[in-house]
Amino acid sequence: MKLGSVLMCALLGGGAALGVACSGSDEVPAEPVAEDGGSSGTSGTSGTSGTSGTSGTSGTSGTSGTSGDGGGGGDGGGGGDGGGRDGGKSAMTFFVTSTGSAAQGGNLGGLAGADKKCQDLAVAVGGGDHTWHAYLSTTGGGGVDAKDRIGAGPWKNQKGVQIAASLAELHGNNFVLKNVDVLDEKGMTVPTANPNRHDILTGSNTDGTKVNNLNCENWTSNAGNRNARVGHSDSDLTNQGGDTWNNAHTVTGCTQQALNAVGGEGRFYCFAID
């Protein structure tokens, strides 16, 4: 088609209306066909691609943020502090030493040495947050009653069982400290057979006061000519009449052999004073 014919077709709205043979030449009129209103409308279907906007629903995944509430469960971990503790400190405030004095017999290194042993044994089982004193009386200059060395109570054993609420209860006339409650720092009872080791060094009367000269020279001697007053860890079972946890009988001699011969090995009671 000549250029003039093309222009004529364009100006008169297409050669077909005037009978012009616009398709009869060697050039294919592709563009005029595309302008046909009926067929070009199909290209509008590409608008369906707008449905991809539904991907915006993925925003609902934001609700997973509620899983953060689960973090609150971590507070339950605080309960672990309650186990074996009382008021922020370890619950145990009373025990009998798990070991005796061996060859040292009645020589405990004085009150200072006995107190240190109480403290060291307590530290080994997590009870070092208390200050510990041995339940021992001494005489002479600077002598002290055992009851005045151990604080005001209450006291609990390694299992958390309260043995006494106060000094008055601990030394009351009707007070009984049961064998099952006299535990060492590891929670074990004192052997009462094969061998019997129920003798506990105290140097004290039932009321917790000192007994003159029955303390292995203030717990510094393992001589055979010194003596000691002991209590029974199983006084509720012995039925010996009048024997108590802190006052049962006198041991003649402060040697290891003397202590062993009558049912002891140099153990003593420890109390937390705070």
LUMMIZA-93939 format. One line per 10 residues: their letters; for each residue x, y, z negated of N, C-alpha, C. Coordinates in steps of 0.2 Angstrom, whole numbers. Example, Ala and Ser with C-alpha at 12.3 -4.5 7.8 and 13.67 -1.06 7.14 Angstrom:
BEGIN
as = 66 -28 -39 62 -22 -39 66 -16 -39 | 64 -11 -35 68 -5 -36 64 0 -39
end
This chain:
BEGIN
mklgsvlmca = 4 -6 0 0 0 0 4 6 0 | 2 11 4 6 17 4 5 21 -2 | 9 26 -3 9 30 -9 3 34 -9 | 1 37 -3 -5 41 -3 -11 37 -5 | -12 30 -3 -17 26 -5 -18 25 -12 | -12 24 -16 -12 23 -23 -14 29 -26 | -12 35 -24 -15 41 -27 -22 42 -26 | -24 40 -21 -31 41 -19 -35 36 -24 | -33 30 -25 -36 25 -29 -37 28 -36 | -31 31 -38 -31 33 -45 -35 39 -46
llgggaalgv = -36 43 -41 -40 49 -42 -47 48 -42 | -49 43 -38 -56 42 -37 -59 36 -41 | -55 34 -46 -57 29 -51 -56 22 -48 | -52 21 -44 -51 14 -41 -53 14 -34 | -49 11 -30 -50 10 -23 -56 6 -21 | -58 1 -26 -64 -3 -24 -70 1 -23 | -71 6 -27 -77 10 -26 -78 13 -20 | -73 15 -16 -73 18 -9 -72 13 -4 | -71 7 -6 -70 2 0 -63 2 2 | -58 5 -2 -51 5 -1 -48 -2 -2
acsgsdevpa = -44 -5 2 -41 -12 1 -35 -11 -3 | -35 -9 -10 -29 -8 -14 -25 -14 -15 | -28 -20 -14 -24 -26 -15 -21 -29 -9 | -22 -26 -3 -20 -30 3 -13 -29 5 | -9 -25 1 -2 -24 3 2 -29 0 | 9 -28 1 14 -32 -2 16 -31 -9 | 13 -26 -12 14 -25 -20 7 -27 -23 | 8 -31 -29 3 -33 -33 1 -28 -38 | -6 -26 -38 -8 -20 -42 -9 -23 -49 | -4 -25 -53 -5 -28 -59 -7 -23 -64
epvaedggss = -5 -17 -64 -7 -12 -69 -14 -10 -69 | -17 -9 -63 -24 -7 -62 -28 -13 -65 | -26 -19 -64 -30 -25 -67 -30 -24 -75 | -25 -23 -77 -24 -23 -85 -29 -17 -88 | -30 -12 -83 -34 -7 -86 -42 -9 -86 | -43 -14 -83 -50 -16 -83 -53 -17 -90 | -58 -14 -92 -60 -13 -99 -62 -20 -102 | -65 -25 -98 -67 -31 -100 -61 -35 -103 | -55 -36 -99 -50 -40 -101 -45 -37 -106 | -44 -31 -106 -39 -28 -110 -42 -28 -118
gtsgtsgtsg = -48 -29 -119 -51 -29 -125 -48 -35 -129 | -46 -40 -126 -44 -46 -129 -37 -45 -133 | -34 -40 -131 -27 -39 -135 -29 -37 -142 | -35 -34 -143 -36 -32 -150 -36 -38 -155 | -36 -44 -153 -36 -50 -157 -30 -50 -161 | -25 -46 -159 -19 -46 -163 -20 -43 -170 | -25 -39 -170 -26 -36 -177 -28 -41 -182 | -29 -47 -181 -30 -53 -186 -24 -54 -190 | -18 -51 -187 -12 -52 -191 -13 -48 -198 | -17 -44 -198 -18 -40 -205 -20 -45 -211
tsgtsgtsgt = -23 -51 -209 -24 -55 -215 -18 -57 -219 | -13 -56 -216 -7 -58 -220 -7 -54 -226 | -11 -49 -227 -11 -44 -233 -13 -48 -239 | -16 -54 -238 -19 -58 -243 -13 -61 -248 | -7 -60 -245 -1 -62 -249 -1 -58 -255 | -4 -53 -255 -4 -48 -261 -7 -52 -267 | -11 -57 -266 -14 -60 -272 -8 -64 -276 | -2 -64 -274 3 -67 -278 5 -63 -284 | 2 -57 -284 3 -52 -290 0 -55 -296 | -5 -60 -295 -8 -63 -301 -3 -67 -305
sgtsgtsgdg = 3 -69 -302 8 -72 -306 10 -68 -312 | 9 -62 -312 11 -58 -317 7 -60 -324 | 2 -64 -324 -1 -67 -330 4 -71 -333 | 9 -74 -330 13 -78 -333 17 -75 -339 | 16 -68 -339 20 -65 -344 17 -66 -351 | 11 -69 -351 8 -71 -358 12 -76 -361 | 15 -80 -357 19 -85 -360 24 -82 -365 | 25 -76 -365 30 -73 -370 27 -73 -377 | 21 -74 -378 18 -75 -384 21 -81 -388 | 22 -86 -384 25 -92 -387 31 -91 -391
ggggdggggg = 35 -85 -390 41 -84 -394 39 -83 -401 | 33 -81 -402 31 -80 -409 32 -86 -414 | 32 -92 -410 33 -98 -414 40 -99 -417 | 44 -95 -415 51 -95 -418 51 -93 -425 | 46 -89 -427 45 -87 -434 45 -93 -439 | 43 -98 -436 42 -104 -440 49 -107 -443 | 54 -105 -439 61 -107 -441 63 -104 -448 | 60 -99 -450 61 -96 -457 60 -101 -462 | 55 -106 -461 53 -110 -466 59 -114 -468 | 64 -115 -464 70 -119 -466 74 -116 -472
dgggrdggks = 73 -110 -473 77 -107 -479 74 -109 -485 | 67 -111 -485 64 -113 -491 66 -119 -494 | 69 -124 -489 71 -130 -491 77 -130 -496 | 76 -132 -503 81 -132 -508 83 -126 -510 | 79 -121 -509 80 -114 -511 75 -111 -516 | 76 -107 -520 71 -104 -525 73 -96 -526 | 69 -92 -523 70 -85 -524 76 -83 -520 | 78 -86 -514 84 -84 -511 90 -88 -513 | 90 -91 -518 96 -95 -521 94 -102 -520 | 100 -107 -521 99 -114 -521 94 -116 -527
amtffvtstg = 90 -120 -526 85 -122 -532 88 -125 -538 | 93 -129 -536 97 -133 -542 100 -129 -547 | 98 -129 -553 101 -125 -559 103 -129 -564 | 103 -136 -564 105 -140 -569 108 -147 -566 | 113 -150 -568 115 -156 -566 120 -159 -572 | 122 -165 -571 127 -168 -575 132 -170 -570 | 139 -169 -572 144 -170 -568 144 -177 -565 | 146 -178 -559 145 -185 -555 152 -189 -557 | 157 -185 -560 163 -189 -561 165 -187 -568 | 169 -192 -571 171 -191 -578 178 -187 -578
saaqggnlgg = 181 -188 -584 188 -184 -585 194 -189 -583 | 192 -195 -582 198 -200 -581 203 -200 -586 | 209 -200 -585 214 -201 -590 215 -195 -594 | 211 -189 -593 212 -183 -597 207 -184 -603 | 203 -189 -603 198 -190 -609 195 -184 -611 | 195 -182 -617 192 -176 -619 195 -169 -618 | 201 -170 -614 204 -163 -612 201 -161 -605 | 197 -156 -606 193 -154 -600 196 -147 -597 | 202 -145 -601 205 -139 -599 201 -133 -603 | 198 -135 -608 195 -130 -612 188 -128 -609
lagadkkcqd = 185 -123 -611 178 -121 -608 179 -118 -601 | 185 -115 -600 186 -112 -593 187 -118 -588 | 191 -123 -590 192 -129 -586 185 -132 -584 | 181 -133 -589 175 -136 -589 170 -132 -584 | 170 -126 -585 166 -121 -581 168 -122 -574 | 174 -122 -573 177 -122 -566 175 -129 -562 | 175 -134 -566 173 -141 -563 165 -140 -561 | 161 -137 -566 154 -136 -564 153 -132 -558 | 157 -127 -557 157 -122 -551 159 -126 -545 | 164 -130 -545 167 -133 -540 162 -139 -537
lavavgggdh = 159 -142 -542 155 -148 -540 149 -145 -536 | 146 -139 -539 140 -136 -536 142 -133 -529 | 148 -130 -529 150 -127 -522 150 -133 -517 | 152 -139 -519 153 -144 -514 146 -146 -511 | 140 -145 -515 134 -147 -512 129 -141 -511 | 132 -135 -510 128 -129 -508 125 -125 -513 | 128 -126 -520 125 -123 -525 130 -117 -528 | 134 -115 -524 139 -111 -526 137 -103 -527 | 130 -102 -525 128 -96 -525 125 -94 -533 | 126 -99 -537 125 -98 -544 131 -98 -548
twhaylsttg = 131 -95 -554 137 -95 -559 135 -101 -564 | 140 -106 -564 139 -112 -568 143 -112 -575 | 140 -114 -580 143 -115 -586 142 -122 -589 | 147 -125 -592 147 -132 -595 143 -131 -602 | 139 -136 -603 135 -136 -610 140 -139 -615 | 144 -135 -618 149 -137 -623 149 -132 -628 | 150 -135 -634 151 -130 -640 158 -131 -642 | 161 -125 -645 168 -125 -648 167 -122 -655 | 173 -123 -659 173 -121 -666 179 -116 -667 | 180 -114 -673 185 -110 -675 185 -103 -672
gggvdakdri = 190 -99 -672 190 -92 -669 188 -92 -662 | 183 -88 -661 180 -88 -654 175 -94 -652 | 174 -98 -658 169 -103 -656 162 -101 -654 | 159 -105 -650 153 -103 -647 148 -109 -647 | 142 -108 -647 136 -113 -647 135 -114 -640 | 134 -121 -638 132 -122 -631 126 -119 -629 | 121 -118 -633 115 -115 -631 116 -108 -629 | 121 -105 -631 122 -97 -630 126 -96 -623 | 128 -102 -620 132 -101 -614 128 -102 -607 | 122 -104 -608 119 -107 -602 113 -103 -599
gagpwknqkg = 112 -97 -601 107 -92 -598 100 -94 -602 | 95 -91 -598 88 -91 -601 84 -96 -598 | 85 -99 -593 81 -104 -589 76 -100 -585 | 72 -104 -581 71 -111 -581 76 -114 -577 | 76 -121 -578 82 -125 -575 78 -131 -571 | 81 -132 -565 78 -138 -561 84 -142 -559 | 83 -148 -558 88 -153 -556 89 -153 -549 | 93 -158 -546 94 -158 -539 88 -159 -535 | 83 -162 -537 77 -164 -534 72 -158 -534 | 74 -153 -538 69 -148 -539 64 -149 -544
vqiaaslael = 65 -154 -549 61 -155 -554 63 -151 -560 | 58 -147 -563 60 -142 -569 61 -147 -575 | 67 -146 -578 68 -150 -584 66 -146 -590 | 66 -139 -590 64 -135 -596 63 -128 -593 | 59 -124 -596 57 -118 -594 61 -112 -598 | 64 -114 -604 67 -109 -608 72 -113 -613 | 76 -109 -616 80 -112 -622 76 -115 -627 | 70 -112 -629 66 -114 -634 63 -121 -633 | 61 -122 -626 59 -129 -624 64 -134 -624 | 70 -132 -621 76 -136 -621 78 -139 -627
hgnnfvlknv = 77 -135 -633 80 -137 -639 74 -138 -644 | 68 -139 -642 62 -140 -646 63 -147 -649 | 59 -148 -655 59 -154 -659 56 -160 -655 | 52 -158 -650 48 -164 -647 51 -164 -639 | 56 -161 -638 58 -161 -631 62 -167 -629 | 60 -170 -623 63 -176 -621 65 -175 -614 | 72 -176 -613 74 -176 -606 75 -183 -603 | 71 -184 -599 70 -191 -596 76 -193 -592 | 78 -199 -592 84 -202 -589 83 -201 -581 | 77 -202 -579 76 -201 -571 77 -194 -569
dvldekgmtv = 77 -189 -574 78 -182 -572 85 -179 -573 | 89 -183 -577 96 -181 -578 100 -184 -572 | 100 -179 -567 104 -181 -561 110 -177 -560 | 115 -180 -556 121 -177 -555 120 -172 -549 | 125 -168 -547 124 -163 -542 122 -166 -535 | 123 -173 -534 121 -176 -528 115 -180 -528 | 111 -179 -534 105 -182 -535 104 -189 -538 | 110 -191 -540 110 -198 -543 110 -198 -551 | 107 -203 -553 106 -204 -561 113 -207 -563 | 114 -206 -570 120 -208 -573 119 -216 -574
ptanpnrhdi = 124 -220 -573 124 -227 -574 123 -229 -581 | 118 -233 -582 117 -235 -589 118 -243 -590 | 121 -246 -585 123 -253 -586 128 -255 -581 | 133 -259 -583 138 -262 -579 142 -257 -574 | 145 -252 -577 146 -250 -584 141 -245 -586 | 140 -245 -593 135 -240 -596 140 -233 -597 | 137 -228 -594 141 -221 -594 136 -216 -597 | 132 -218 -601 127 -213 -603 129 -208 -609 | 135 -209 -611 137 -204 -616 139 -197 -613 | 137 -192 -615 138 -185 -612 141 -180 -617
ltgsntdgtk = 147 -178 -616 150 -173 -620 146 -167 -621 | 146 -165 -628 142 -159 -629 145 -155 -635 | 148 -159 -640 150 -156 -646 145 -152 -650 | 138 -154 -649 133 -150 -652 128 -154 -656 | 124 -150 -660 118 -153 -663 112 -152 -658 | 107 -155 -661 101 -155 -657 98 -148 -655 | 99 -144 -659 97 -137 -658 102 -133 -654 | 107 -136 -651 112 -133 -647 118 -129 -650 | 118 -130 -657 123 -126 -661 129 -131 -661 | 135 -128 -663 141 -132 -663 141 -137 -669
vnnlncenwt = 145 -142 -668 146 -147 -674 154 -146 -675 | 156 -145 -681 163 -143 -683 167 -149 -682 | 172 -148 -678 178 -152 -677 176 -159 -673 | 171 -158 -669 169 -164 -665 168 -162 -658 | 174 -159 -655 175 -156 -649 181 -157 -645 | 185 -163 -647 191 -164 -644 196 -158 -644 | 196 -155 -650 200 -149 -651 198 -143 -646 | 192 -142 -646 189 -137 -641 190 -139 -634 | 190 -146 -633 190 -148 -626 197 -147 -623 | 202 -148 -627 209 -147 -624 213 -153 -626
snagnrnarv = 210 -158 -629 215 -164 -632 212 -171 -629 | 216 -175 -628 214 -182 -627 218 -187 -632 | 219 -184 -638 222 -188 -643 218 -192 -646 | 221 -198 -649 217 -203 -652 214 -201 -659 | 217 -196 -662 215 -193 -669 210 -187 -668 | 207 -186 -663 202 -181 -662 195 -185 -660 | 190 -181 -662 183 -184 -661 179 -180 -657 | 173 -183 -654 169 -179 -650 161 -181 -652 | 157 -176 -651 150 -178 -652 147 -178 -645 | 143 -183 -644 140 -184 -637 132 -185 -638
ghsdsdltnq = 129 -183 -632 122 -185 -631 121 -191 -627 | 115 -193 -626 113 -198 -621 109 -196 -615 | 111 -198 -609 107 -196 -603 101 -200 -603 | 100 -205 -606 94 -209 -606 91 -210 -613 | 91 -205 -617 89 -205 -624 81 -207 -624 | 78 -206 -619 71 -208 -618 70 -216 -618 | 75 -219 -616 75 -226 -615 79 -230 -621 | 84 -227 -624 88 -231 -629 85 -233 -635 | 80 -229 -638 76 -231 -644 81 -232 -650 | 86 -228 -650 90 -229 -656 88 -224 -662
ggdtwnnaht = 83 -221 -661 80 -217 -666 84 -211 -668 | 82 -205 -666 85 -199 -667 90 -196 -662 | 92 -201 -657 97 -198 -652 93 -194 -647 | 96 -189 -645 93 -185 -640 98 -184 -634 | 96 -180 -629 100 -179 -623 107 -175 -625 | 107 -171 -630 113 -168 -632 116 -170 -639 | 113 -174 -642 116 -176 -649 114 -183 -651 | 118 -188 -650 117 -195 -651 121 -198 -656 | 128 -197 -655 133 -200 -660 140 -197 -659 | 144 -199 -663 151 -197 -663 156 -202 -660
vtgctqqaln = 160 -200 -656 165 -204 -653 171 -203 -657 | 174 -209 -659 181 -208 -663 186 -209 -658 | 190 -204 -657 195 -203 -652 193 -200 -646 | 198 -196 -643 197 -192 -637 200 -195 -631 | 203 -201 -632 206 -204 -626 201 -207 -621 | 204 -208 -615 200 -211 -610 197 -218 -613 | 201 -222 -616 199 -228 -618 194 -228 -624 | 194 -223 -628 189 -222 -633 183 -220 -630 | 183 -216 -625 176 -213 -622 173 -219 -619 | 177 -223 -615 174 -229 -611 172 -234 -616
avggegrfyc = 175 -235 -621 173 -241 -626 166 -240 -628 | 163 -234 -629 156 -233 -632 151 -231 -627 | 153 -231 -620 148 -230 -615 149 -223 -612 | 155 -220 -612 156 -214 -608 162 -214 -604 | 163 -208 -600 168 -207 -596 170 -200 -596 | 168 -196 -600 170 -189 -600 165 -184 -596 | 159 -186 -595 154 -182 -591 151 -177 -596 | 149 -171 -593 145 -166 -596 140 -163 -592 | 136 -159 -596 130 -156 -592 133 -149 -589 | 130 -147 -584 131 -140 -581 124 -136 -580
faid = 124 -130 -582 118 -126 -581 120 -119 -577 | 116 -117 -573 117 -111 -570 114 -105 -574 | 118 -100 -575 116 -95 -580 112 -89 -577 | 111 -90 -570 108 -84 -567 102 -87 -563
end
